[in-house]
Amino acid sequence: MTPAETAGIERACTRLVLQFAKYNDDLDHEALAALFVEDCVFARPLDPAHPYYGKDKVHAIFRDRKARLTRHVMTNILIDVVSRDEARGNSYVTMMSAPDPDAPWPREGEGLFIGSFDDVFVRTAAGWKFKSRIGNVALYQGGRVPVLPIPTVEETGTAQ
């Protein structure tokens, strides 16, 4: 692989990381789900022990949750190219949120969360996509850490 090909893969995968944050913040659930392959795995940073299997399940958790104002800031994005068709990555996420996305600006956030994502990217006929995206929260300040209900097997899908 040439250095230019490697750089192109790194850029495409970095763009996926940034698009995920943007589409999540914009509540664009369709576009967010389109970043994943059909047989993907996704674990939410606040609940990494309960991954979701399949693009339809990923779409559902974002579509069906109560709308909130969020801002995800992605940093320290490192992409390692494994082959022409696979790459792995790690990135830091800093996130703030507020419960009412329609409240007047500016809004007070409920706390600051810092974590990371471990990603596996694959090349598809439609371009690069997430095969796996596993999040975690390492630190938080202010507010409270939400306790998410344990999802059912129907909600998470079956391990592939």
C-alpha positions in Angstrom: 0.0 0.0 0.0 1.3 3.5 -0.8 1.5 6.3 1.7 -1.2 8.1 -0.2 -3.5 5.1 0.0 -2.8 4.8 3.8 -3.5 8.5 4.3 -6.8 8.2 2.3 -8.0 5.3 4.5 -7.0 7.3 7.7 -8.9 10.3 6.4 -12.0 8.3 5.5 -12.1 6.6 8.9 -11.5 9.9 10.8 -14.4 11.4 8.9 -16.6 8.6 10.1 -15.7 9.4 13.7 -16.6 13.1 13.2 -19.8 12.3 11.3 -20.9 10.0 14.1 -20.6 12.9 16.6 -22.3 15.4 14.2 -25.2 13.2 13.3 -25.7 12.2 16.9 -25.8 15.8 18.0 -28.2 16.7 15.1 -30.5 13.9 16.0 -30.1 12.6 12.4 -30.6 8.9 13.3 -30.9 7.7 9.7 -27.5 9.2 8.7 -25.9 7.9 11.9 -27.1 4.4 11.3 -25.9 4.6 7.7 -22.3 4.9 9.0 -22.5 1.2 10.1 -22.5 -2.1 8.2 -25.5 -4.4 8.6 -23.8 -6.8 10.9 -22.1 -4.2 13.2 -21.6 -4.1 16.9 -22.1 -1.0 18.9 -21.7 -0.4 22.7 -22.8 2.9 24.2 -20.1 4.7 26.3 -22.4 4.7 29.4 -23.2 1.0 29.0 -20.4 -0.9 27.3 -21.4 -4.2 28.9 -24.5 -4.4 26.7 -23.6 -4.1 23.0 -26.1 -3.8 20.3 -25.9 -6.1 17.2 -26.9 -5.0 13.8 -27.5 -1.7 12.1 -31.2 -1.8 12.7 -30.6 -2.1 16.5 -28.1 0.8 16.4 -30.7 2.9 14.5 -33.4 2.0 17.1 -31.4 3.0 20.2 -30.8 6.5 18.8 -34.2 6.9 17.2 -36.2 5.7 20.2 -34.5 7.5 23.0 -35.8 10.7 24.4 -34.4 13.7 22.5 -31.7 15.7 24.4 -29.3 18.5 23.4 -25.9 16.9 23.2 -22.5 18.1 22.0 -19.8 15.5 21.3 -16.2 16.7 20.8 -14.0 14.1 19.3 -10.2 14.4 19.8 -7.0 12.2 19.8 -8.3 10.3 16.8 -5.8 7.6 15.9 -6.3 5.3 12.9 -4.2 2.2 12.2 -4.6 0.8 8.7 -4.6 -3.0 8.9 -5.2 -3.6 5.2 -6.8 -2.1 2.1 -10.2 -3.2 3.5 -9.8 -2.9 7.3 -8.6 -0.3 9.8 -8.8 0.1 13.6 -9.1 3.3 15.5 -9.3 5.0 18.9 -10.7 8.4 19.8 -11.5 10.4 22.8 -15.0 11.8 23.3 -16.0 14.7 25.5 -19.7 15.1 25.8 -22.1 17.5 27.5 -25.9 17.3 27.4 -29.1 19.0 28.5 -32.5 17.4 28.8 -34.5 19.9 26.7 -33.3 20.4 23.1 -35.8 23.2 22.6 -35.0 25.3 25.7 -33.7 28.8 25.0 -30.0 29.3 24.4 -27.6 29.1 26.1 -28.5 26.0 28.1 -26.9 24.7 31.3 -25.2 21.3 30.8 -25.8 18.4 33.2 -22.2 17.4 33.5 -19.1 16.7 31.5 -18.3 13.1 30.4 -14.9 12.1 29.0 -14.4 8.7 27.4 -13.2 6.9 24.3 -14.3 4.7 21.4 -12.5 1.7 20.0 -13.5 1.2 16.4 -13.1 -1.3 13.6 -13.7 0.1 10.2 -14.3 -1.9 6.9 -14.3 -0.9 3.3 -17.6 -1.7 1.6 -19.0 -1.0 -1.9 -20.5 2.2 -0.4 -17.2 3.3 1.2 -15.8 3.0 4.7 -18.2 2.0 7.5 -18.1 1.1 11.2 -17.9 -2.7 11.8 -17.6 -2.2 15.5 -17.8 0.8 17.8 -17.2 0.2 21.5 -17.5 3.2 23.9 -16.7 3.8 27.5 -16.7 6.7 30.0 -13.5 7.1 32.0 -14.3 10.4 33.8 -17.1 12.7 34.6 -17.5 16.0 36.4 -20.7 17.6 37.7 -24.2 16.3 37.2 -25.0 12.6 37.6 -24.1 9.5 35.6 -27.4 8.2 34.1 -28.3 4.7 35.0 -29.4 3.1 31.8 -31.9 0.2 32.0 -30.4 -3.1 30.9 -31.6 -3.7 27.4 -33.5 -6.8 26.4 -32.3 -9.4 23.9 -34.9 -8.0 21.5 -33.4 -4.6 21.8 -29.8 -5.6 21.5 -30.1 -8.3 18.9 -28.2 -11.5 19.0 -24.4 -11.8 19.0 -23.2 -12.4 15.5 
